[in-house]
Amino acid sequence: MSQINSIIEILFNIYFYMILFYVLMSWLPNVRDNFIGELLGKLVEPYLTPFRKIIPPLFGTIDFSPIVALLVLELAANGLRSVLIYLIG
């Protein structure tokens, strides 16, 4: 069980930091235009898009949807751990 829990933790951390780096890249000009920025965009944008549709930017520029997306990701990881503990024991 601890191996499954550590795998979930590693995958959660990887995706968490991918989202975090992608959001930080938006503050720097032309950083999303390179290979890493495009790759992160292809991996992160499908997850962030539903949150951006629900939560509009504040004052037209400040986007809080990644914060909500990270909270939902944390809740999903905790829920997955709980379900696995219930099923496996």
N, C-alpha and C positions, 0 to 999 in steps of 0.2 A: 504494500500500500504506500509506503514511503517513496518508492520509486515513481509511482504514478503521480503522487503529490509533487515531487520534485520536477517531473516533466511538465506538469501543468504550470508550476511556478516559473520555470524557465521560459516556456512559450508565452506566458502572460508578460513577463519582463521584456522579452524581445519585442513584442507588439507594442507594449507601453512606450518603450524608448523610441520605436519607429514613429509613433504618433507624436511624441514629444519633439523629436528632431525635425519632423516635417513641419510642425507648427513654428518652431524656432527659425526654420529656414525661410518662412514667409516674411520675417523681419529684415532679412538681408536681400539686397537687390541681386537679381540674376542667379541666385544660387539654385533655384528649382529648375533651371534650364540645363544643368549638367546631367550626366548619366545617373548619379545617385539620387538627385532630386526627382527625376522622372520615374525611377524605379520605386522610390518611396511613395510618390504620387499614385502609381498604379496599385500599390499594395494597401495604402491607407485611405485614399479617397472613397472607395466603395463603402467603407465602414463609416466615414464621417458624413457622407452625403445625406443619409436620412436624418441625422441630427441637425444638419444645416437647414433642411427643409422645415423642421419643426421649430427650431430656435432661430429667430432672425438676428442679424448683427445689431448690437447696441450702438446707437448714434450712426448707423450706417457703416461703421468701420471695425468696431471691436467685436470679435467673434468668440462667444463663450461656448459654442457647441463642442469644441474639443475637450473642454473640461467635463461636460456632461457625458461625452463619449467615453472618457477615461473612467469616470465613476461607474458607468454601466458595464464597462469591461471588467472592472474590479468585482462588481456584483456577480457578473456571469462566471468569473473564475472561482469565486467563493461558492456559488451555487453548484458549479460542476464538482468542486471538491466535496461538498456536502452530499450530493447524490452518489458519488463514487464511494464515499465512506458508508452510506446507507446500504448500497448494493453489495459492496465487497466485505465490509465489516471492519 
